[in-house]
Amino acid sequence: MTTGTRRALALDRSDPPEAAGDMSGAADRELDGPAGRTLSRRRRSRRHRLRRPTNSVLWAFILLTPTLALIAVYKYGPIGAAVWASTRFFTVGGQAQQSVGIENFHTALADGDFRHSLLLTVGFALVKIPLQLGLGFGAALLLFRTSKVNSFLRTIMVIPAVTPIVIVGIVFLFLFDREIGLVNTLLHLVGVEKVGWLTNPDPAKVVIVAVSVWRDAGFTMLIYLAGLTAVPAEILEASRIDGCSGPQQVRRVVWPLLQRSTQLATVTTTIGAFQLFAPIFVMTRGGPQNATDVAAYHVYTQAFVFFNQGLANAMALVLVALLIVVTGIELYLLRARWEY
């Protein structure tokens, strides 16, 4: 091996990156013409595309920040204000005075009328949930097949759900009026004495539950219709081949596969029961004899009739806490055990 060869090998071993750089530079010099400029533009374009997603996400976050801030203020601001107000004593004029800590919560939980309203709310929910789920599920089964008649009947079922609840309350107020109501008029025609639907405790509870279920059953039907659409036809066909009758197919195949729909329908119905206010405000005003004084209406009377703002906010937070506990139990008990 000659001296020049040894010297060249030593240079290669000592500085390979520079050699690679020289080769790259040589290649660039070889492509110094139009081809070289095209290659350079392609490299820059590729590097720009690699950096673009990060820049896009950053700009999207920057542009969405004002909207997200407004959502946070309007969503969590009232909750923070309620927590703050629940620790204050307010005068009749609505001016916040000294802090009272958790005294408002003690007063709320010690109030027998408030505890009665909570129990009444839970009772309404226990009656409303099975009735509304049963009516919605039955309507979904009957109207699942696509046809003009079924489409019309679906629309009829959904109309109450999109009708303002105040209008619904006014309509039922006249329907169940003791003297001029249509219900008592029909009962009188068949020889039945007129009933004070809204002036006696037990009939008033029945009317409030009926109004609430009638209005919200269409929404529950839509939930179950969506679930039925997702049930694979192969499973239904296999059950028919195995000899399942219609009722057996519903009980053993369809109903278990609709657990997620049932979970959603149960939670939304529970929330609706805890929020029950407008029909009571329009039709009974919490009466007769506090028979329909549910928690939401009781909070309203404390805040806007007796002007106990701090106590009303404490009661509202207790109601929210109870709702969270109840829905958490429902989600646990109704967790899906079947997948399809």
C-alpha positions in Angstrom: 0.0 0.0 0.0 1.5 3.3 -1.0 1.9 6.3 1.2 -0.8 8.2 -0.6 -3.3 5.4 -0.1 -2.5 5.2 3.7 -3.0 9.0 4.0 -6.4 8.8 2.2 -7.6 6.0 4.5 -6.6 8.0 7.6 -8.5 11.0 6.4 -11.6 8.9 5.8 -11.5 7.3 9.3 -10.8 10.6 11.1 -13.6 12.8 9.5 -16.3 10.8 7.8 -19.0 13.5 8.3 -17.0 16.1 6.5 -16.4 13.6 3.8 -20.1 13.0 3.5 -20.6 16.8 3.5 -18.2 17.1 0.7 -20.0 14.4 -1.2 -23.3 16.2 -0.6 -21.8 19.5 -1.6 -20.4 17.8 -4.7 -23.8 16.4 -5.5 -25.4 19.8 -5.0 -22.8 21.3 -7.3 -23.5 18.6 -9.9 -27.2 19.6 -9.6 -26.6 23.3 -9.7 -28.9 23.8 -12.7 -32.7 23.6 -12.9 -32.7 20.1 -11.5 -30.9 21.2 -8.4 -33.2 24.1 -7.8 -36.2 21.8 -8.2 -34.7 19.4 -5.6 -34.1 22.2 -3.2 -37.7 23.4 -3.5 -39.0 19.9 -2.8 -36.8 19.6 0.3 -38.1 22.9 1.6 -41.7 22.0 0.9 -41.3 18.7 2.7 -39.8 20.4 5.8 -42.7 22.9 5.7 -45.3 20.1 5.5 -43.7 18.4 8.5 -43.9 21.6 10.6 -47.5 22.5 9.4 -49.5 20.2 11.8 -47.9 21.7 14.9 -48.5 25.2 13.7 -52.1 24.4 12.7 -52.9 23.0 16.2 -51.3 26.0 17.8 -53.3 28.5 15.7 -56.5 26.5 16.2 -55.9 26.7 20.0 -55.2 30.4 19.8 -58.3 31.1 17.8 -60.5 28.9 20.0 -59.3 30.4 23.2 -61.9 33.3 23.3 -64.7 30.9 22.7 -63.5 28.4 25.2 -63.2 31.2 27.8 -66.8 32.3 27.2 -68.0 28.7 27.5 -66.1 28.3 30.7 -67.5 31.5 32.1 -71.1 30.8 31.2 -70.9 27.1 32.2 -68.9 27.2 35.4 -69.4 30.8 36.4 -73.0 30.2 37.7 -71.8 27.2 39.7 -69.0 29.3 41.3 -71.5 32.1 42.0 -73.9 29.7 43.6 -71.2 28.3 45.8 -70.2 31.8 46.8 -73.8 32.9 47.5 -74.5 29.8 49.6 -71.9 31.0 52.1 -73.4 34.5 52.5 -76.4 36.1 54.2 -78.4 38.4 52.0 -80.7 41.2 53.0 -84.2 41.6 51.6 -82.8 44.0 48.9 -80.4 41.3 47.7 -77.2 42.8 49.2 -74.7 40.3 50.4 -73.7 40.7 54.0 -71.3 38.8 56.2 -70.1 35.3 55.4 -71.9 32.6 57.3 -69.8 29.6 56.2 -71.9 26.4 55.9 -74.7 27.7 58.1 -77.0 27.9 55.2 -76.4 24.2 54.5 -77.2 23.3 58.1 -80.4 25.4 57.9 -81.4 23.7 54.6 -80.9 20.2 55.9 -82.7 21.0 59.1 -85.7 22.4 57.3 -88.5 19.8 57.3 -90.2 21.3 54.3 -87.0 21.0 52.2 -86.5 17.4 53.3 -90.1 16.7 52.3 -89.5 18.3 48.9 -86.4 16.1 48.3 -88.4 13.0 49.2 -91.2 14.1 47.0 -88.8 14.7 44.1 -87.3 11.2 44.5 -90.8 9.8 44.6 -91.8 11.6 41.4 -88.6 10.2 39.8 -89.4 6.6 40.9 -92.8 6.9 39.3 -91.8 8.8 36.2 -88.8 6.7 35.2 -90.6 3.3 34.7 -93.6 4.9 33.1 -91.6 7.0 30.7 -89.2 4.2 29.8 -92.0 1.7 29.2 -94.0 4.1 27.1 -90.9 5.2 25.0 -89.7 1.6 24.5 -93.1 0.3 23.6 -93.6 3.2 21.1 -90.2 2.5 19.6 -91.0 -1.2 19.1 -94.3 -0.4 17.4 -93.0 2.4 15.2 -89.6 0.9 14.3 -90.6 -0.3 10.8 -90.3 2.4 8.2 -93.7 3.4 6.7 -95.7 6.6 6.1 -98.1 5.8 8.9 -95.2 5.1 11.4 -93.5 8.3 10.3 -96.6 10.3 11.0 -97.1 8.6 14.4 -93.5 9.3 15.3 -94.0 12.9 14.6 -97.1 12.9 16.8 -95.1 11.4 19.6 -92.3 13.9 19.3 -94.4 17.1 19.1 -95.0 17.3 22.8 -91.3 17.1 23.5 -90.6 20.1 21.4 -93.6 22.1 22.6 -92.7 24.7 25.3 -93.5 23.3 28.7 -95.4 26.4 29.8 -97.8 25.9 26.9 -98.2 22.3 27.9 -99.0 23.3 31.4 -101.6 25.8 30.4 -103.3 23.3 28.1 -103.5 20.6 30.9 -104.6 23.3 33.4 -107.8 23.8 31.3 -108.2 20.1 30.6 -108.3 19.2 34.3 -110.1 22.2 35.6 -112.9 21.2 38.0 -115.7 23.2 36.4 -114.9 23.7 32.8 -112.3 21.0 32.1 -112.8 18.5 29.3 -111.9 15.6 31.6 -114.6 16.3 34.2 -117.1 17.1 31.4 -116.5 13.6 29.9 -116.8 12.0 33.4 -120.0 13.9 34.0 -121.5 12.5 30.8 -121.0 9.0 32.1 -122.4 9.7 35.5 -119.2 10.2 37.5 -118.8 13.0 40.0 -116.5 15.8 39.1 -113.0 15.4 40.5 -110.9 18.2 41.9 -107.8 17.1 39.9 -105.7 20.2 40.9 -107.3 20.9 44.3 -106.8 17.6 46.0 -103.3 16.2 46.9 -103.4 12.8 45.3 -105.1 13.7 42.0 -102.7 16.7 41.7 -99.7 14.3 41.9 -101.2 12.1 39.3 -101.8 15.0 36.9 -98.2 16.4 37.3 -96.7 12.9 36.6 -99.0 12.4 33.6 -98.1 15.8 32.1 -94.4 15.2 32.6 -94.4 11.6 31.2 -96.7 12.6 28.2 -94.3 15.4 27.3 -91.0 13.6 27.6 -92.0 10.1 26.3 -91.3 11.1 22.7 -87.6 11.9 23.5 -87.3 8.5 25.2 -88.8 6.9 22.1 -86.1 8.5 19.9 -83.4 7.1 22.1 -84.7 3.6 21.8 -85.3 4.0 18.1 -81.6 4.9 17.7 -80.7 1.8 19.7 -82.9 -0.5 17.7 -81.4 0.8 14.5 -78.0 -0.3 15.7 -79.0 -3.9 16.6 -77.6 -6.2 13.9 -80.2 -7.9 11.8 -78.2 -11.1 11.9 -78.8 -11.5 15.6 -82.5 -11.1 15.2 -82.6 -13.5 12.3 -80.6 -16.1 14.4 -83.0 -15.8 17.3 -85.9 -16.4 14.9 -84.2 -19.5 13.5 -83.7 -20.7 17.1 -87.5 -20.5 17.6 -87.9 -17.3 19.7 -91.3 -15.8 19.5 -91.9 -12.1 19.3 -92.1 -11.4 23.0 -89.2 -13.8 23.7 -87.1 -12.0 21.1 -87.8 -8.7 22.8 -87.1 -9.9 26.3 -84.1 -12.1 25.7 -82.4 -10.5 22.7 -83.5 -6.9 22.0 -83.8 -5.6 25.6 -80.3 -6.8 26.7 -78.7 -5.3 23.6 -80.3 -1.9 24.4 -78.7 -1.5 27.8 -76.7 1.6 26.7 -80.0 3.1 25.4 -81.7 2.3 28.6 -78.8 3.8 30.6 -79.0 7.0 28.6 -82.8 7.1 28.8 -82.8 6.5 32.6 -80.3 9.2 33.3 -82.0 11.8 31.2 -85.4 10.9 32.7 -84.0 11.2 36.2 -82.5 14.6 35.4 -85.9 15.7 34.0 -87.6 14.5 37.2 -85.2 16.5 39.4 -85.7 19.6 37.2 -89.5 19.4 37.3 -90.7 22.9 37.8 -92.8 24.5 35.0 -95.9 22.3 35.2 -96.1 22.9 38.9 -95.5 26.6 38.6 -98.3 26.9 36.0 -100.9 24.4 37.4 -100.5 23.9 41.2 -97.9 26.4 42.6 -96.7 23.6 44.9 -100.1 22.8 46.3 -102.5 21.6 47.3 -101.1 21.2 50.9 -97.6 21.1 49.5 -98.4 17.9 47.7 -96.5 19.0 44.6 -93.8 21.2 46.3 -90.8 19.4 44.7 -87.3 20.5 45.4 -86.9 22.8 42.3 -90.1 24.7 43.1 -89.1 24.9 46.8 -85.8 26.5 45.8 -87.7 28.9 43.7 -89.9 30.0 46.5 -87.0 30.5 48.8 -85.1 32.6 46.3 -87.9 34.7 44.7 -90.8 34.7 47.2 -89.0 34.8 50.5 -85.8 36.3 49.1 -83.5 33.9 51.1 -80.8 34.0 48.3 -78.1 32.3 50.4 -80.4 29.6 51.7 -81.8 29.0 48.2 -78.4 28.5 46.7 -77.5 26.1 49.5 -80.6 24.1 48.8 -79.9 24.1 45.0 -76.4 22.7 45.7 -77.8 20.0 47.9 -80.3 19.1 45.2 -77.4 18.9 42.6 -75.4 16.7 45.0 -78.3 14.4 45.4 -78.8 14.2 41.6 -75.1 13.3 41.1 -75.4 10.5 43.7 -78.6 9.1 42.1 -77.3 9.2 38.5 -74.0 7.7 39.6 -75.8 4.7 41.2 -77.9 4.4 38.0 -74.8 4.4 35.8 -73.2 1.7 37.9 -76.3 -0.5 38.0 -77.0 -0.1 34.3 -73.5 -0.5 33.1 -73.5 -2.5 29.8 -72.6 -6.2 30.1 -73.2 -7.0 26.4 -71.5 -5.7 23.4 -72.5 -6.1 19.7 
